Amino acid sequence: MLRLIHVNKKKGEKLKGDKLRDLILMVYLNNKYDKDKNRIPWLKEKLGYSTGGLYHALDNSGYFERVKDEIRLTEKGTNYLNKQILPQFAFFNPIAYFLIILGFIFLYQWYFWTYGHVNTIIPWYSALFAIAIGVFFRFFSLRLTHWIMKMKRTESQ
């Protein structure tokens, strides 16, 4: 399973185990991208929990609430997710913005080369490629992580 790097610089709440962090992230991503996909057998298979271990994590950790067939993050779970897990994915945002701006600069340069006859080195398709990669990193890095987590089998299988 995707193992998140857990670095806690400040004294604060620490979680024991990668499985619980993966469970928090998987529940969040499933609620965001795959509605009604937080089923106990599916989570058990993907994250490598035993049946009792998964129920224990869901009921006793304080990070989750189960209402009928739904599994949602509590306020405590959402706070942990926003402070400890999601900032790791924010690493891609500055890179994405840089590529988008660079792509628009390349397009601006290409426009002057084509219509103003000013020499340039960067063709227009490089500009579109830089913009596309930037947009992908900015808006789809979490979706890609979700897809990878869904496709991977547990390490014990």
N, C-alpha and C positions, 0 to 999 in steps of 0.2 A: 504494500500500500504506500501511497505517497506519505513520506515522513516529513513533517514540518520541523524546521529548525526552531527550537524553543530557547530564546535568549531573554532572560528577565534581568534587565539592568537595574531596575529599581526594586526595592523591597516591596513585595506585593504578593498577590495570590499566585501560587504555583500549582500546576496540575501534574499529577503523576501519571505517566504513561502516554505513549504516542497514540494509542487507540482512542483514548478519550478526546484528545485534540482532533483526531481524524473524524470521530463521531460528531463532534460539534460542527466541524467544517462541512461534513457530508449532509447533516440535517439542514444546515443553512442553505447549502447549494441546491439540495433537492427541493426545499421550500421555494427557493427563488426561481429555479429553472425547470424542474420537473414536478409539477403539482401532484400531490398524492402519491409520491414514490417512497415515502418513509415507512416501509413495511418492515416489521421485525425480522422475518426470515431473510429478506434481501440485505438489510444492514448487517445481520449476523454473518452472512456469506461474504460480503464484500470487505468487511473490516476484521474478520477473523475472531469474533467474539464467540464464546459459548453462549447457549441460550440463557442460562442463569446470569452470566456476566453482563450480557446486554441489558437484561431487565434491571439488574442492580445498578448499572451505570445510568439508565434512564430514570429510574425511580429515586435513587438515593444520592445522586451527585448534586442535585440542586440546579443543574444547568438545563434541564429539559422538563417539559410538561406534556403529559399525554391526555388528550381530550378525544374520546371515542377512538377513531382510527388515525388521528393526527398526532404527530410528534412535532412540537415546537420548542424553540429556545425560550427560556425564561429571561427575565431582565438580567439576571446574573450571567447567564450564558451569552446573551447578546453583548454585554459589556466585555466579557472575556474575549469574545470573537473580535470585537472592534478594536480592543487595545492590544491583543497579543497575536492574533492569527492573521487578520486582514492587512495589517501594515507590511507584512512580508510581500504581499502582492502589489503594494503601492510602489515598489521598486521600479516597476515597468512604466509608470506614468511619466516621469521626466524623460525617459528614453523615447516614449511614444510622442510626447509633445515636441521633442527635438526633431524627430523624423518628419513629423507633419510640417513643422515650420521650414525645415530644410527642403522638403518637397515643394512647398509653395515658392521658396526662393529659386529653386531649379526651374519651376514653371515660369516665373517672372523672367529669369535669365533666357529661357528658351523663347519666350514671346519677343524679347528685344532682338534676339538673334534672327528670328524668322521675319519679323516685320520692321525692325529698325536697322537690320544688317550690322549688328554689333556682334563680334565674335564671342562664342561661348564654348565651353568644353562639355557641358552636361546636356544630354538629349532629353526630350520630353518624357520618354518612357521611364527613365531613371527617376524623374520627379514623381510620376504617378506611383511607381514602385515604392519609393520612400514614404509617400503619403499612405499608401495601402498598408504597409507594414506598421507604421505608426498607429493608424486607426485600429488595426488588429490587436496590437499590444495594449492599447488603451481600453478598448471596449470588450475584447474577447479573451483576455488572459484568464479570468475566472471561469469562463465557460470551458476553455480548454482544460483547465485543471479539473473541473467537474467531469468532463468527458473521460480524461485519463483515469480518474479515480473510479469511475463506473466500469471502465473496460478492464482494469487490472483485477486479477484474481488475488485471493489472499495468499500470503507467503507459505502457509501451512499446506496448501493443496498441491 
